[in-house]
Amino acid sequence: GHSNMGGGRPRRRKGDDIAHPLKVTLEQLYKGDTSALEISRKVLCPTCNGVGGREGAKQTCTSCRG
């Protein structure tokens, strides 16, 4: 077989699993109903890495306005 020795793109780190309780009835489970779930998460701005601008910059980051 072939081995993948360092080839390809680096994998993105996955975040922690999220558990969220959801109340459903037996009928909803039986019918296969679906529910929308809105989840907010904090991410670092890829431009400034969450510091609000480049090191030593006098202007704020134009991407996140941090």
Distance bins in CASP14 RR format, pairs under 12 A and 6 or more apart:
PFRMAT RR
TARGET T0000
AUTHOR 0000-0000-0000
RMODE 2
METHOD distances of the structure
MODEL  1
4 11 0 0 0 0 0 1 0 0 0 0 0
12 43 0 0 0 0 0 1 0 0 0 0 0
12 46 0 0 0 0 0 1 0 0 0 0 0
13 43 0 0 0 0 0 1 0 0 0 0 0
13 44 0 0 0 0 0 1 0 0 0 0 0
15 41 0 0 0 0 1 0 0 0 0 0 0
15 42 0 0 0 0 0 1 0 0 0 0 0
15 43 0 0 0 0 0 1 0 0 0 0 0
16 41 0 0 0 0 0 1 0 0 0 0 0
17 39 0 0 0 0 0 1 0 0 0 0 0
18 37 0 0 0 0 1 0 0 0 0 0 0
18 39 1 0 0 1 0 0 0 0 0 0 0
18 40 0 0 0 0 0 1 0 0 0 0 0
18 41 0 0 0 0 1 0 0 0 0 0 0
19 37 0 0 0 0 0 1 0 0 0 0 0
19 39 0 0 0 0 0 1 0 0 0 0 0
20 35 0 0 0 0 0 1 0 0 0 0 0
20 37 1 0 0 1 0 0 0 0 0 0 0
20 38 0 0 0 0 0 1 0 0 0 0 0
20 39 1 0 0 1 0 0 0 0 0 0 0
21 35 0 0 0 0 0 1 0 0 0 0 0
21 37 0 0 0 0 0 1 0 0 0 0 0
22 28 0 0 0 0 1 0 0 0 0 0 0
22 29 0 0 0 0 0 1 0 0 0 0 0
22 33 0 0 0 0 0 1 0 0 0 0 0
22 34 0 0 0 0 0 1 0 0 0 0 0
22 35 1 0 0 1 0 0 0 0 0 0 0
22 36 0 0 0 0 0 1 0 0 0 0 0
22 37 1 0 0 1 0 0 0 0 0 0 0
23 29 0 0 0 0 0 1 0 0 0 0 0
23 35 0 0 0 0 1 0 0 0 0 0 0
24 30 0 0 0 0 0 1 0 0 0 0 0
24 31 0 0 0 0 0 1 0 0 0 0 0
24 32 0 0 0 0 1 0 0 0 0 0 0
24 33 1 0 0 1 0 0 0 0 0 0 0
24 34 0 0 0 0 0 1 0 0 0 0 0
24 35 1 0 0 1 0 0 0 0 0 0 0
25 31 0 0 0 0 1 0 0 0 0 0 0
25 32 0 0 0 0 0 1 0 0 0 0 0
25 33 0 0 0 0 1 0 0 0 0 0 0
25 35 0 0 0 0 0 1 0 0 0 0 0
26 32 0 0 0 0 0 1 0 0 0 0 0
26 33 0 0 0 0 0 1 0 0 0 0 0
27 33 0 0 0 0 1 0 0 0 0 0 0
28 34 0 0 0 0 1 0 0 0 0 0 0
28 35 0 0 0 0 1 0 0 0 0 0 0
29 35 0 0 0 0 0 1 0 0 0 0 0
42 50 0 0 0 0 1 0 0 0 0 0 0
42 64 0 0 0 0 0 1 0 0 0 0 0
43 49 0 0 0 0 0 1 0 0 0 0 0
43 50 0 0 0 0 1 0 0 0 0 0 0
43 63 0 0 0 0 0 1 0 0 0 0 0
43 64 0 0 0 0 1 0 0 0 0 0 0
44 50 1 0 1 0 0 0 0 0 0 0 0
44 51 0 0 0 0 1 0 0 0 0 0 0
44 52 0 0 0 0 0 1 0 0 0 0 0
44 53 0 0 0 0 0 1 0 0 0 0 0
44 61 0 0 0 0 0 1 0 0 0 0 0
44 63 0 0 0 0 0 1 0 0 0 0 0
44 64 0 0 0 0 1 0 0 0 0 0 0
44 66 0 0 0 0 0 1 0 0 0 0 0
45 51 0 0 0 0 1 0 0 0 0 0 0
45 52 1 0 0 1 0 0 0 0 0 0 0
45 53 0 0 0 0 1 0 0 0 0 0 0
45 54 0 0 0 0 0 1 0 0 0 0 0
45 60 0 0 0 0 0 1 0 0 0 0 0
45 61 1 0 0 1 0 0 0 0 0 0 0
45 62 0 0 0 0 0 1 0 0 0 0 0
45 63 1 0 1 0 0 0 0 0 0 0 0
45 64 1 1 0 0 0 0 0 0 0 0 0
45 65 0 0 0 0 1 0 0 0 0 0 0
45 66 1 0 0 1 0 0 0 0 0 0 0
46 61 0 0 0 0 0 1 0 0 0 0 0
46 63 1 0 0 1 0 0 0 0 0 0 0
46 64 0 0 0 0 1 0 0 0 0 0 0
47 53 1 0 0 1 0 0 0 0 0 0 0
47 54 0 0 0 0 1 0 0 0 0 0 0
47 57 0 0 0 0 0 1 0 0 0 0 0
47 60 0 0 0 0 0 1 0 0 0 0 0
47 61 1 0 1 0 0 0 0 0 0 0 0
47 62 1 0 0 1 0 0 0 0 0 0 0
47 63 1 0 1 0 0 0 0 0 0 0 0
47 64 1 0 0 1 0 0 0 0 0 0 0
47 65 0 0 0 0 0 1 0 0 0 0 0
47 66 0 0 0 0 1 0 0 0 0 0 0
48 54 1 0 0 1 0 0 0 0 0 0 0
48 55 0 0 0 0 1 0 0 0 0 0 0
48 56 0 0 0 0 0 1 0 0 0 0 0
48 57 0 0 0 0 1 0 0 0 0 0 0
48 59 0 0 0 0 0 1 0 0 0 0 0
48 60 0 0 0 0 1 0 0 0 0 0 0
48 61 1 1 0 0 0 0 0 0 0 0 0
48 62 0 0 0 0 1 0 0 0 0 0 0
48 63 1 0 0 1 0 0 0 0 0 0 0
48 64 1 0 0 1 0 0 0 0 0 0 0
48 65 0 0 0 0 1 0 0 0 0 0 0
48 66 1 0 0 1 0 0 0 0 0 0 0
49 55 0 0 0 0 1 0 0 0 0 0 0
49 61 0 0 0 0 1 0 0 0 0 0 0
49 63 0 0 0 0 0 1 0 0 0 0 0
49 64 0 0 0 0 0 1 0 0 0 0 0
49 66 0 0 0 0 0 1 0 0 0 0 0
50 60 0 0 0 0 0 1 0 0 0 0 0
50 61 1 0 0 1 0 0 0 0 0 0 0
50 63 0 0 0 0 1 0 0 0 0 0 0
50 64 1 0 0 1 0 0 0 0 0 0 0
50 65 0 0 0 0 0 1 0 0 0 0 0
50 66 1 0 0 1 0 0 0 0 0 0 0
51 57 0 0 0 0 1 0 0 0 0 0 0
51 60 0 0 0 0 0 1 0 0 0 0 0
51 61 1 0 0 1 0 0 0 0 0 0 0
51 63 0 0 0 0 0 1 0 0 0 0 0
51 64 0 0 0 0 1 0 0 0 0 0 0
51 66 0 0 0 0 1 0 0 0 0 0 0
52 58 0 0 0 0 0 1 0 0 0 0 0
52 59 0 0 0 0 1 0 0 0 0 0 0
52 60 1 0 1 0 0 0 0 0 0 0 0
52 61 1 0 1 0 0 0 0 0 0 0 0
52 62 0 0 0 0 0 1 0 0 0 0 0
52 63 0 0 0 0 1 0 0 0 0 0 0
52 64 1 0 0 1 0 0 0 0 0 0 0
52 65 0 0 0 0 1 0 0 0 0 0 0
52 66 1 0 1 0 0 0 0 0 0 0 0
53 59 1 0 0 1 0 0 0 0 0 0 0
53 60 1 0 0 1 0 0 0 0 0 0 0
53 61 1 0 1 0 0 0 0 0 0 0 0
53 62 0 0 0 0 1 0 0 0 0 0 0
53 63 0 0 0 0 1 0 0 0 0 0 0
53 64 0 0 0 0 1 0 0 0 0 0 0
53 65 0 0 0 0 1 0 0 0 0 0 0
53 66 1 0 0 1 0 0 0 0 0 0 0
54 60 0 0 0 0 0 1 0 0 0 0 0
54 61 1 0 0 1 0 0 0 0 0 0 0
54 62 0 0 0 0 0 1 0 0 0 0 0
54 63 0 0 0 0 0 1 0 0 0 0 0
54 66 0 0 0 0 0 1 0 0 0 0 0
55 61 0 0 0 0 0 1 0 0 0 0 0
57 66 0 0 0 0 0 1 0 0 0 0 0
59 65 0 0 0 0 0 1 0 0 0 0 0
59 66 0 0 0 0 0 1 0 0 0 0 0
60 66 1 0 1 0 0 0 0 0 0 0 0
END
